[in-house]
Amino acid sequence: MQVFSYIKCLTFNKILNCFRLKSCFSKLKTKIQDISDVTLPPPSFLSFEPTNYCNLKCPACPSGSGVLTRAKGFADIELFKKLIDENKKYLINILLHFQGEPLLHSQIGEMISYARKNRIFTELSTNANLFPDVFNSLKNSMPDKLIISLDGTTQDIYNKYRVNGDINKVYDALKLLSQSPKKKRPFVEVQFLVFSHNEDEIPKLKEIKSQYKIDKISLKTAQIYESSQIPMLPKNNKYSRYNLEGDSFSLKSKLKNKCRRIVFGSVITWDGKLVPCCFDKDAEFVMGNVNSHSVNEIRNSEKYREFIKRVFSQRKSIEMCRNCTEI
């Protein structure tokens, strides 16, 4: 179902643009010291932030824990439509999430419908605590892919990370989705962030997958920001993205001087700021604003080019890149 929905969004121009993006990526790897003649093609994907408000207080999340310093708000639906209109010729998919809980936005259904009407594959990630309450208003405007966070199988375990969350709401959401007509049901992926307090519950996920007709379950490695969060990491190292040495931690993967994400796509905050990737949660690297400039203008600006040059030549010098899973 997901593959079919994705294929329906493809056009000749979009496929050709993907080849251009791939060619551009290869060129950047080989001639990063002089990219004056390199033009970034339009992005094949965008992440758009409906809001950076959240209804939960997850301790390792910048939004939920309250450490975000940027202003909070809700995206203007007209800004979203402008973004779709300007990029629909080449845009294959749009991720309707960044920071915050997208279902808090009163016009999220309209955003999904508008993107789908323009043959753009839609993805949305949610903690699903609001889903049962908004189901009736969303059932005719479901995204193509719905990602639901379920970081525990019982309330006690779930609530250790999803603070203020109600696991019964998540199960209600999964039940509603499992009972929906097949043609209207999105591809459902349940993501399970693995921590020390929930890693013993992983075997139970197989039963939950079957019970609620879930299409895919993904075990995700948790991201931490400081040594005080190390105790949150799972004891089984295969579920962690880090190597630990005392009070210090570092990525297991070798960080290479390249990045597909910043070539193939960009991230738009609720107020129109374009940032290079989803690891820039507090929008420290604002490249421009789509309220006044097009995505393509910003991505080919001197500022964006300089950022790309830095990533492809000295990526370790950028703090957010040192915690990135894009290897």
HELIX and SHEET records of a PDB file:
HELIX    1   1 GLN A    2  LYS A    8  1                                   7    
HELIX    2   2 PHE A   12  THR A   30  1                                  19    
HELIX    3   3 ILE A   77  ASN A   87  1                                  11    
HELIX    4   4 PRO A  102  LEU A  104  5                                   3    
HELIX    5   5 ILE A  108  LYS A  117  1                                  10    
HELIX    6   6 PHE A  131  LEU A  138  1                                   8    
HELIX    7   7 GLN A  155  TYR A  161  1                                   7    
HELIX    8   8 ILE A  167  GLN A  179  1                                  13    
HELIX    9   9 GLU A  199  LYS A  204  5                                   6    
HELIX   10  10 LEU A  205  GLN A  211  1                                   7    
HELIX   11  11 SER A  227  MET A  232  5                                   6    
HELIX   12  12 ASN A  237  TYR A  239  5                                   3    
HELIX   13  13 ARG A  261  PHE A  264  1                                   4    
HELIX   14  14 VAL A  295  ARG A  299  1                                   5    
HELIX   15  15 GLU A  302  GLN A  314  1                                  13    
HELIX   16  16 ARG A  315  SER A  317  5                                   3    
HELIX   17  17 GLU A  319  ASN A  323  5                                   5    
SHEET    1   A 9 LYS A 216  THR A 221  0                                        
SHEET    2   A 9 PHE A 187  VAL A 194  1                                        
SHEET    3   A 9 LYS A 145  SER A 149  1                                        
SHEET    4   A 9 PHE A 121  THR A 126  1                                        
SHEET    5   A 9 ASN A  93  LEU A  95  1                                        
SHEET    6   A 9 PHE A  45  PHE A  48  1                                        
SHEET    7   A 9 GLY A 265  ILE A 268  1                                        
SHEET    8   A 9 LYS A 273  VAL A 275 -1                                        
SHEET    9   A 9 GLY A 288  ASN A 289 -1                                        
SHEET    1   B 2 TYR A 242  GLU A 245  0                                        
SHEET    2   B 2 SER A 248  LEU A 251 -1                                        
END                                                                             
